[in-house]
Amino acid sequence: MTSLRLLPELEESLRRVPGVRAVSVVTGPDAAPTEIHVVASRSRNAKQIVRDVQSLALARHGIDIDHRIVSVVQFEDDELPAPTEQPRAAETPARPVIDGITVRIQGSDAEICVSIRVGAEHLEGRATGSAMASQRPVLVARATLDAVAELLGMPAAVEFAGVLTLGIRQLAACIIQISVPRVGELILTGSALVRNDETDAVARAVLDALNRRLSG
């Protein structure tokens, strides 16, 4: 199963720990941290940094961190590379991309099937509803969410999905609500420029919302 990053607020908090230069939190399907990678200076003891990580995560975010999932890599201050050259604390998770969209219309009903690829993994989601053109963006967004439901591992819903006209351009936009355990409700927004196909743009807008959050 592909690893995700669903807790950017935790990463941001942990970067404020004295001596810490970079943090990457990898989560499992239940949104609980499974790995925490820290790049820090040698100005502080690694064990103290781990204790600070545990204390801050529990006090500010209500997350109980097992010290065994925290890895700390330390450098002398003058050995730390510039931000553009800094080594990644963990391999960047694969980003979901659209593999294909199928629209089936039967009378007044429509079924949307969205295929998504995440690295070598292929996922598929479906949504059914009214065949009215005005409902198509919502169905596409729901099918896209359904495709990544296993990766998210938590309830998600489409609050809005539609195609907007901005000047001479059309833009697909969406609002996604996700309930993250121990964090609360997250409201994500995404957008994508309509190229040739509105359905493709809506699906990309959903992934845009999710990718911003999952990739940190």
C-alpha positions in Angstrom: 0.0 0.0 0.0 1.3 3.4 -0.9 2.3 5.6 2.0 0.7 9.0 2.4 1.4 12.2 4.2 -1.8 13.5 5.8 -0.5 15.6 8.7 1.2 18.7 7.4 0.2 20.7 10.5 2.2 18.2 12.6 5.2 18.5 10.3 5.0 22.3 10.6 4.9 22.1 14.4 7.8 19.7 14.7 10.0 21.9 12.5 9.8 24.5 15.3 11.6 22.1 17.8 15.0 23.6 18.6 17.7 22.2 16.4 15.3 20.6 13.9 15.9 21.7 10.2 13.4 19.4 8.3 10.6 16.9 9.1 8.7 14.4 7.1 5.7 12.5 8.7 4.5 9.4 6.9 1.1 8.1 7.8 -0.7 4.8 7.4 -4.3 4.3 6.0 -5.8 5.4 9.3 -3.9 8.7 9.2 -1.7 7.7 12.2 2.0 8.4 11.9 4.0 5.3 11.0 7.4 7.1 10.3 8.8 10.4 11.4 12.0 11.5 9.8 13.9 14.4 11.3 17.0 16.3 10.0 18.6 18.2 12.8 21.9 19.9 13.9 24.2 18.4 16.4 23.5 21.2 18.9 21.2 19.0 20.8 21.1 15.3 21.8 19.1 13.1 19.5 17.2 11.5 22.4 16.1 15.0 23.6 14.9 15.9 20.1 12.8 12.6 20.0 11.3 13.4 23.5 10.5 17.0 22.3 8.8 15.5 19.2 6.7 13.2 21.4 5.8 15.9 23.8 4.8 18.5 21.2 2.8 16.0 19.2 0.8 14.9 22.2 0.3 18.4 23.7 -0.6 20.3 20.5 -2.1 17.6 18.3 -3.2 14.9 20.8 -1.1 12.3 18.9 0.8 9.8 21.0 4.1 9.1 19.2 6.1 5.9 19.7 9.7 6.8 20.0 10.6 3.9 17.8 9.1 5.5 14.7 11.2 8.6 15.0 14.5 8.7 13.2 16.9 11.6 13.6 19.8 12.4 11.2 22.2 15.0 12.6 24.8 17.3 11.0 27.1 20.0 12.2 25.6 23.4 11.5 28.2 24.1 8.9 27.5 20.7 7.2 23.8 21.3 6.7 23.2 21.8 3.0 21.4 24.7 1.5 17.6 24.2 1.4 17.6 23.5 -2.3 20.2 20.8 -1.8 18.9 19.4 1.5 18.5 15.6 1.3 14.9 14.3 1.6 14.2 12.8 5.0 11.9 10.3 3.3 11.2 9.3 -0.2 8.4 11.5 -1.7 5.1 9.5 -1.9 3.8 8.9 -5.4 1.2 11.3 -6.5 -2.1 10.0 -7.9 -2.7 10.7 -11.6 -5.8 10.2 -13.8 -5.6 7.0 -15.9 -9.0 7.2 -17.6 -12.6 8.3 -17.2 -15.7 6.5 -18.5 -19.2 8.0 -18.6 -22.2 5.7 -19.1 -25.7 7.2 -19.7 -28.8 5.1 -19.5 -32.0 7.0 -19.7 -32.0 9.5 -16.8 -29.2 7.8 -14.9 -25.4 8.2 -15.3 -22.5 6.2 -14.0 -19.0 7.6 -13.9 -15.9 5.4 -13.6 -12.6 7.0 -12.8 -9.3 5.1 -13.0 -6.3 6.4 -11.1 -2.6 5.3 -11.0 -0.5 5.8 -7.9 3.0 4.6 -8.8 2.5 1.0 -9.9 -0.8 0.8 -8.2 -4.1 1.1 -10.2 -7.3 2.2 -8.5 -10.9 2.6 -9.7 -13.8 4.5 -8.3 -17.5 4.8 -9.4 -20.4 7.1 -8.7 -24.0 7.0 -10.0 -26.7 9.7 -10.1 -28.7 11.9 -12.4 -27.7 12.2 -16.0 -28.3 15.9 -16.0 -25.3 17.8 -17.3 -25.4 20.1 -14.2 -24.8 17.0 -12.0 -21.8 15.7 -14.0 -19.0 17.5 -12.1 -20.3 16.2 -8.7 -20.5 12.6 -10.0 -16.9 12.9 -11.4 -15.7 14.3 -8.1 -17.4 11.5 -6.1 -16.0 8.8 -8.4 -12.5 10.3 -8.0 -12.8 10.3 -4.2 -14.1 6.7 -4.4 -11.0 5.7 -6.3 -8.7 7.0 -3.6 -10.9 6.0 -0.6 -8.6 3.1 0.3 -5.6 5.4 0.3 -7.4 8.0 2.4 -8.7 5.5 4.9 -11.2 8.0 6.3 -14.5 9.6 5.4 -14.5 12.1 2.6 -17.3 14.0 0.9 -17.7 16.4 -2.0 -19.1 19.8 -0.8 -18.8 21.4 -4.3 -17.7 20.5 -7.8 -18.2 22.6 -10.9 -16.8 24.4 -13.9 -16.4 28.1 -13.6 -15.8 30.7 -16.4 -13.0 33.1 -15.6 -12.5 35.6 -18.4 -11.9 33.5 -21.6 -10.9 30.4 -19.6 -12.8 27.7 -17.9 -11.7 26.3 -14.5 -12.8 23.2 -12.7 -13.0 23.7 -9.0 -13.9 21.6 -6.0 -14.3 21.6 -2.2 -13.6 18.4 -0.4 -14.3 17.6 3.3 -12.2 15.0 5.1 -12.5 13.8 8.7 -9.1 13.0 10.0 -8.9 11.1 13.3 -7.4 13.1 16.2 -7.1 16.2 13.9 -10.7 17.0 13.0 -12.4 18.2 9.9 -10.2 19.3 7.0 -11.6 21.4 4.1 -9.5 21.1 1.0 -9.9 23.0 -2.2 -8.6 22.2 -5.7 -8.7 23.5 -9.2 -7.6 22.6 -12.7 -7.8 24.4 -16.0 -10.2 22.9 -18.5 -8.2 21.7 -21.5 -10.5 19.7 -23.8 -12.6 17.7 -21.4 -14.5 19.1 -18.4 -14.8 15.7 -16.7 -11.0 15.3 -16.8 -10.5 18.8 -15.4 -12.9 18.0 -12.5 -11.1 14.8 -11.6 -7.8 16.7 -11.8 -9.2 19.4 -9.5 -10.0 16.7 -6.9 -6.5 15.3 -7.1 -5.1 18.9 -6.9 -7.0 19.3 -3.6 -5.7 16.0 -2.2 -2.2 16.2 -3.6 -1.6 19.6 -1.8 -2.4 17.9 1.5 -1.0 14.4 0.9 2.3 15.7 -0.4 2.8 18.2 2.4 
